[in-house]
Amino acid sequence: SGHPGANDVLTAAATQPPDVARNNVRGYFTANPGEFLDLRRIAGPLQDLRNQCGIAITPGQFATLFEAMQV
């Protein structure tokens, strides 16, 4: 997989309290800005969909999608 650390932090975030998950994800991507940029390219269309259609993507769904994108 291309970003195992990102996968781990996002998967863990799905089971953590929101404030803990937010801090862990923010801390990981602050330390790994290249991975953050990759993730933004993936997440951009999901954010657009949410904004246009009012569809919310949960952290668990996002982690599953992220894992599925690993080749």
N, C-alpha and C positions, 0 to 999 in steps of 0.2 A: 504494500500500500504506500501511497505517496506521502501521507501525513499521519503516521500512526499516533503521534503525540496529540494532534488536534482531534483525531477520532476518539482517543481516550478521554480527553477533557470534555468533549461534547457529549459523549455517552454517559459519563459520570454526572454531568450537569442535569441530565434528565431525571435523576433520582435524588438530587440535592435540593435543599430549601432555596428559593429563588435568589436570596441575597448571597448565599454561599456560591451558588452556581454562577451568578453574574461576576463575582469577584474572581473566581477561578478561571472563567473563560477570558475575562478582561486581562488578567495577569498573564495567562498563557500567550495570548495573541499580542500583548505588548512586548513580550520577550521574543516573539517570533513574527515580526511584521510581514515577512514574505508570505507566510502561510495565511495571515489575515487577508492580504490582498487576493490570494487565490480563492479564499472562501467568499470574499465579497463578490468576485466574478460569478461564483456559483449561486450565491444567495440573492443577487440582484433581481433576477426574474421572479423569485419567490416573494420578495418584498413588493415588487410591482403588482403581482397577483393579489397580494393581501390588500394593498392600497386601492386597487381598482375594484375588487370584488368583495372586500370585507372578509376574506378567508384568512383565518389565523393558522399559522404553522407552529405546532408545539415543539419544544426542545427535543422531545423524544422522536417526533416525526422527522425533524431536521437531522438528528443523529443517524436515524435509519437511512435517510436519503444520502447523507454524507458517506456512510459505510457502503451503500450500494454503488456509489460513484467510484469507489476505490477499485483499481484494476491491477 
